[in-house]
Amino acid sequence: MPYRRQWRAQCWSHYAGTSWLCLAGGREMIRSDFHVHTVFSDGRNTISDVLRLAAQRNIGTLAITDHFDPRDWRPAIASISELALLRHFQEIREESTRQKIDVLCGLETTPDSDGRLTFSTLVRQASLPIITSCHYIPDAPAAIPGEYFNDHYWKTCKEFMLQMALGEGDILGHCEDYLPIEPLIEGMGTTYEIRRRICAEIVDRYFDRPYVEKLADNLLSSGKCCELHSATRTPREWVVRLLAQRGVPFTPGSDAHGEALVGNTGWAYEIAERTGAHLISGRKELYERR
């Protein structure tokens, strides 16, 4: 083990400001990335660009998971039709054949308040993985901008998160960051860094051990995976360790919207090794879990 840690430390490198893991002898480790966006929803790269970058960065299995949610608060997302999504999937398959890279056609969505998906069976069957993330709270309580620590709001959010963990879909996405804080920061001109600090304070205050224990119960009951969200390096390490000890499986995701983050899942592999977490990295195991 000391030798293993030594060569891993020696082989740490950086690409475009992001971290990458290498194998002994300087060969880059083949990883997976199950959470990437394109211009189809709110990403900045085309399908072709994403696949080219993934191939350059030794991503063995890639999942393009654009937003698809008929009830999303952003009109550009809510207006995407099921037919458009299925055509998007066909374009992904055609481009993956041209570039010879293993690509999954998935999506990211917010389910109903009871954890059920809000689109047709056809779309469900065509999509793998389906990431369920809390981009907003269905039937959310009233919120006042600036009141970040609204007990009732975050109690409702946690109840919804637990329902998502128990509900439909394959992966629980970014469960400790990118929280639904928009109603709390409306008109306040925050930066990305400030929003991350706000989310971190909220998580430390409200997402306590009894909640995490219940989250583990629900994930185990549904069979869903928990995402190791490399963009924000969440969940917290003690949470990953607790879920791992309970037997919850994980998936690596960059949540890339731009070029720099495509394939940047090195943190997920690092924390999985530190905590003993089971990290699903291939198409076959993801299919088998469904």
ABEGO torsion letter per residue (X at the ends): XAAAAAAAAAABBBBGGBBBBBBBGGBBBBBBBABBBBAABABABBAAAAAAAAAAAGBABBBBBBBBBAABABAAAAABBAAAAAAAAAAAAAAAAAAGBBBBBBBBBBBBAAGBBABBAAAAAABOBBBBBBABBBGBBBBBBGBABBAAAAAAAAAAAAAAAABBEABBBGAABGBBAAAAABGAGBBAAAAAAAAAAAAAAABBAAAAAAAAAAAAAAGBBBBBBAAAGOBBAAAAAAAAAAGBBBBBBAGBABAAABGBAAAAAAAAAAAGBBBBABAAAAAAAX
